[in-house]
Each structure stands twice: as structure tokens, then as C-alpha cells.
Amino acid sequence: MARSQRDSQSRREAFRAVRAKAAGYSRAEIRDLYEAELRSRGLPIPSPDILDAQVDAITRNYVPLDRLMGKSLTDFGKLLRGIFRPPR
């Protein structure tokens, strides 16, 4: 649990560090900066969808993040429906 909290804190710090210096950079450059920041802290690089949503959040574009959250909730709902569907 302590490691999870440290990793979470490190992720937040990496996010803030990149956001602080992101002005004037392209989206691809911000993505590279964020990946480098995560690697420097010994954190794994998330999946491309998550990484793209985080880069969008760094640039304060929350629409793709909202879309990803909506897709996740839809997939979770489908999973629950499959689990709790009465047998035929």
C-alpha cells in the first residue's frame, strides 16, 4: 500500500512538472516530456489510450479524458450485465 501511494504521488509530481514547462510545446513534445518524466521516476508508461488522455489533461483539454471515462463506464456496465444476466 505504501508503494502504491508513493507511485501515485510520483505520478502526480511528474504530471505537475510537465504541465509547468509545457507552454509552447507541441502535443508530441509534451508526450515525450511526460514519458521521460515517468521513466526518470521509475514508473511504467501507461497504455497509449491512458497516456493520450493524460497528455490532453496536461494541455487542459479534458474532452478526450471524458470520452475515455465514458467508454470505461460503458465497458464496466456491459461486464456487470454479463455477470448478472439470468441464465437462459
N, C-alpha and C positions, 0 to 999 in steps of 0.2 A: 504494500500500500504506500509506503514511504517513497519507493522508487517511482511509482505511478504519479505521485504528487510532484516529485522533482522533475519528471519528464514533462508533465503538464505545465509547470512553472517555466521550464526551459523553452517550451513551445511558445508560450505567451511572450516571453522575453525576445525570442527570435522574431516573432510577428511584429512586436513593437519596434525592434531595432531596424527592420527592413522598412516598416511604414515611415519611420523618422527620416530615412535617407532616400525614399522612393521618388520624391519630386523630380520631375524632369526625365525619368527613365521610362523606357517602353515597357510594355507588359512582359515581353520575353526577358528583358533585362531584370525586371523585378522578380520574375520566376527564378532566374539563375541566382540572384542575390538571396532569395529565400531558401533555395535548396542548399546553397553554400553555408548559410547561417545554421540551418538544421544539421548539416554534416559536421560543422565545427563544434556543435554541442553534443555530437554523438547520437543524434536522433534519426530514426528511419524516415525516409522520404515517403509521404503518403501516396495513395493511388492517384493516377492522373486526374480523375474527377474531383477528388478532395483537394488536391494541390491547386487545380484551376480555381476552385471556389475560394480557397484561402488567398490566392493571388488577387482575385477580384475583390475580396474583403479588404485587402491591403490598400487597393486603389479606391476603396469606398464605393464599389459597385456591388450592391448586395442582391441584385436580381438573380444572377446565376446561383448564388448560395440559397436563395429562397426556392428556386427550381429544384436544386439538389435535395433540399429538405423535403419538399413536396413529394418527390419521387421516392425517397426513402420511406416516408409515411405510407404512401400507396403500396409499396412493396411489402411493408410490415403488415398492413391490413390484409393483403392477399395471403400472406403467410398465416395469419391468425384465422382467416376464413377457411383455409385448407386444414388447419389443425382441428377446428371446432365444428366442421361440417358434419352433419349426421351421416352415418354410413348408409349406403343405398342397398 
